[in-house]
Amino acid sequence: MDDRKNTPGIALGNAFVLVSVAALTLVLTASLLARVGMPFAASYTVGIIACILGTLTISYEGRTRIALPSPAITTWLVYEEIIAHGCTWQEMLGIALVISLLGAILMRTTYADALTRALPPVVRTGLVLGLGLSMLTAAALCARILLPSPWALTMSGTLSDPLTYYTLVGILLVLLLHARQICVALPLGMIVISVLTWAEGFWEIPAAPFFAPDIISLPFVLMLPQTDAFLAAGLGLTLLLALMIEGTAVLEAETERMVQARRPLARLFAVSTGAAIIGSFPLTIAPISAALPAEGAEYRIAGIPLTAGIAALLLAFLLPCAPLMQALSDFPAVPAIALAVMGLLLLMRGIQMLKSTAEVTLRESSVIAVFLLSAYDIKTGMAAALLTWTLFTAACGERIPRAAAVLTALVFLFVLLKWFIWGAFSL
């Protein structure tokens, strides 16, 4: 029996899983960006377009992968850099453009390997764990499982809150279905919860659920930072490292070496360059990509796997659905489920990386603790983790690699040095 006869059906199922997660992740990122002034419909539309191009590009001549704006990185940029530090979203798009262009060039050279090796393995592991934890924390806050509190770091929500209840039930349902090895566990769980919450009246289908895609509201709105060069340089360097490491972590889960990873990452950075111009934040390879089984002898169309082609087509069908998706964000139980599953996948990859560490000493524990304690502020976490690793290594009398020393110095200069300067002037 020819196994390829079942390939189209399997491809459709895998594409459905990918697109389900992608759609709800885009709803969450569009909701985050709407809080800083970007129109929801336009942000959602350009996000879909960027994902279509990114998915086709990084899947070309390889296995199926789906490209998405990282929810963890987007949360960090919105809350820490835009809201807390006063950077505008137009300036953030300008930084994203420069970093994406630099990443696309860098990935075509051997310097990408050098930059990756400059980061100690435990720092890369800590960043992956921190990103995964950030997604889980964002999902918990979105679903009111955790609440901000003036009296404690966080407060627990209550099951009397329908949003909390349905989110927890949805996550449990997805995990139970996954334990039964049901390949469509995630979209099936999300569909069940979305139908239940709609039937209970927690969200309503808009009178006009479909609308012409808004593709002209955001072109050419980016700008370069006009005020703080240190801030822009530190932010850009951290963003570049975070995008490279998150994408590489997913590719390494597919047992690909860094040399093999350069090509899809270079293509992804190139797509992000164009996407920044029309208003989309940088793309990364979504962790859900590594959860897909290998396609084997899957059909290909012009070098693109059938699963990737179907996923791009399904994403295109979602373009006019901005009003419906915005309605889902009003009661974000289903988007929170997608975010939680993405965080779990990335956290699982980080634990796998940690298990491959030869020896876990106080140095490694301290580095990981720094990332976990500053999960929302990736820039500060990266700087503090590198400095912690360098100080511990020097104190132990071990040789510090030149590349790691240079990278630590740059991060310290652009990120941490301002802290010391501000502290000195405030005394």
Secondary structure in CASP SS format (residue, H / E / C, confidence):
PFRMAT SS
TARGET T0000
AUTHOR 0000-0000-0000
METHOD secondary structure of the structure
MODEL  1
M C 1.00
D C 1.00
D H 1.00
R H 1.00
K H 1.00
N H 1.00
T H 1.00
P H 1.00
G H 1.00
I H 1.00
A H 1.00
L H 1.00
G H 1.00
N H 1.00
A H 1.00
F H 1.00
V H 1.00
L H 1.00
V H 1.00
S H 1.00
V H 1.00
A H 1.00
A H 1.00
L H 1.00
T H 1.00
L H 1.00
V H 1.00
L H 1.00
T H 1.00
A H 1.00
S H 1.00
L H 1.00
L H 1.00
A H 1.00
R C 1.00
V C 1.00
G C 1.00
M C 1.00
P C 1.00
F H 1.00
A H 1.00
A H 1.00
S H 1.00
Y H 1.00
T H 1.00
V H 1.00
G H 1.00
I H 1.00
I H 1.00
A H 1.00
C H 1.00
I H 1.00
L H 1.00
G H 1.00
T H 1.00
L H 1.00
T H 1.00
I H 1.00
S H 1.00
Y C 1.00
E C 1.00
G C 1.00
R C 1.00
T C 1.00
R C 1.00
I C 1.00
A E 1.00
L E 1.00
P E 1.00
S C 1.00
P H 1.00
A H 1.00
I H 1.00
T H 1.00
T H 1.00
W H 1.00
L H 1.00
V H 1.00
Y H 1.00
E H 1.00
E H 1.00
I H 1.00
I H 1.00
A H 1.00
H C 1.00
G C 1.00
C C 1.00
T C 1.00
W H 1.00
Q H 1.00
E H 1.00
M H 1.00
L H 1.00
G H 1.00
I H 1.00
A H 1.00
L H 1.00
V H 1.00
I H 1.00
S H 1.00
L H 1.00
L H 1.00
G H 1.00
A H 1.00
I H 1.00
L H 1.00
M C 1.00
R C 1.00
T C 1.00
T C 1.00
Y H 1.00
A H 1.00
D H 1.00
A H 1.00
L H 1.00
T H 1.00
R H 1.00
A H 1.00
L C 1.00
P C 1.00
P H 1.00
V H 1.00
V H 1.00
R H 1.00
T H 1.00
G H 1.00
L H 1.00
V H 1.00
L H 1.00
G H 1.00
L H 1.00
G H 1.00
L H 1.00
S H 1.00
M H 1.00
L H 1.00
T H 1.00
A H 1.00
A H 1.00
A H 1.00
L H 1.00
C H 1.00
A C 1.00
R C 1.00
I C 1.00
L E 1.00
L E 1.00
P C 1.00
S C 1.00
P C 1.00
W C 1.00
A C 1.00
L C 1.00
T C 1.00
M E 1.00
S E 1.00
G C 1.00
T C 1.00
L C 1.00
S C 1.00
D C 1.00
P H 1.00
L H 1.00
T H 1.00
Y H 1.00
Y H 1.00
T H 1.00
L H 1.00
V H 1.00
G H 1.00
I H 1.00
L H 1.00
L H 1.00
V H 1.00
L H 1.00
L H 1.00
L H 1.00
H H 1.00
A H 1.00
R C 1.00
Q C 1.00
I C 1.00
C C 1.00
V C 1.00
A H 1.00
L H 1.00
P H 1.00
L H 1.00
G H 1.00
M H 1.00
I H 1.00
V H 1.00
I H 1.00
S H 1.00
V H 1.00
L H 1.00
T H 1.00
W H 1.00
A H 1.00
E C 1.00
G C 1.00
F C 1.00
W C 1.00
E C 1.00
I C 1.00
P C 1.00
A C 1.00
A C 1.00
P C 1.00
F C 1.00
F C 1.00
A C 1.00
P C 1.00
D C 1.00
I C 1.00
I C 1.00
S C 1.00
L C 1.00
P C 1.00
F C 1.00
V C 1.00
L C 1.00
M C 1.00
L C 1.00
P C 1.00
Q C 1.00
T C 1.00
D C 1.00
A H 1.00
F H 1.00
L H 1.00
A H 1.00
A H 1.00
G H 1.00
L H 1.00
G H 1.00
L H 1.00
T H 1.00
L H 1.00
L H 1.00
L H 1.00
A H 1.00
L H 1.00
M H 1.00
I H 1.00
E H 1.00
G H 1.00
T H 1.00
A H 1.00
V H 1.00
L H 1.00
E H 1.00
A H 1.00
E C 1.00
T C 1.00
E C 1.00
R C 1.00
M H 1.00
V H 1.00
Q H 1.00
A H 1.00
R H 1.00
R H 1.00
P H 1.00
L H 1.00
A H 1.00
R H 1.00
L H 1.00
F H 1.00
A H 1.00
V H 1.00
S H 1.00
T H 1.00
G H 1.00
A H 1.00
A H 1.00
I H 1.00
I C 1.00
G C 1.00
S C 1.00
F C 1.00
P C 1.00
L E 1.00
T E 1.00
I E 1.00
A C 1.00
P H 1.00
I H 1.00
S H 1.00
A H 1.00
A H 1.00
L C 1.00
P C 1.00
A C 1.00
E C 1.00
G C 1.00
A C 1.00
E C 1.00
Y C 1.00
R E 1.00
I E 1.00
A C 1.00
G C 1.00
I E 1.00
P E 1.00
L H 1.00
T H 1.00
A H 1.00
G H 1.00
I H 1.00
A H 1.00
A H 1.00
L H 1.00
L H 1.00
L H 1.00
A H 1.00
F H 1.00
L C 1.00
L H 1.00
P H 1.00
C H 1.00
A H 1.00
P H 1.00
L H 1.00
M H 1.00
Q H 1.00
A H 1.00
L H 1.00
S H 1.00
D H 1.00
F C 1.00
P C 1.00
A H 1.00
V H 1.00
P H 1.00
A H 1.00
I H 1.00
A H 1.00
L H 1.00
A H 1.00
V H 1.00
M H 1.00
G H 1.00
L H 1.00
L H 1.00
L H 1.00
L H 1.00
M H 1.00
R H 1.00
G H 1.00
I H 1.00
Q H 1.00
M H 1.00
L H 1.00
K H 1.00
S C 1.00
T C 1.00
A C 1.00
E C 1.00
V C 1.00
T C 1.00
L H 1.00
R H 1.00
E H 1.00
S H 1.00
S H 1.00
V H 1.00
I H 1.00
A H 1.00
V H 1.00
F H 1.00
L H 1.00
L H 1.00
S C 1.00
A C 1.00
Y C 1.00
D C 1.00
I H 1.00
K H 1.00
T H 1.00
G H 1.00
M H 1.00
A H 1.00
A H 1.00
A H 1.00
L H 1.00
L H 1.00
T H 1.00
W H 1.00
T H 1.00
L H 1.00
F H 1.00
T H 1.00
A H 1.00
A H 1.00
C C 1.00
G C 1.00
E C 1.00
R C 1.00
I C 1.00
P C 1.00
R H 1.00
A H 1.00
A H 1.00
A H 1.00
V H 1.00
L H 1.00
T H 1.00
A H 1.00
L H 1.00
V H 1.00
F H 1.00
L H 1.00
F H 1.00
V H 1.00
L H 1.00
L H 1.00
K H 1.00
W H 1.00
F H 1.00
I H 1.00
W H 1.00
G H 1.00
A H 1.00
F H 1.00
S H 1.00
L C 1.00
END
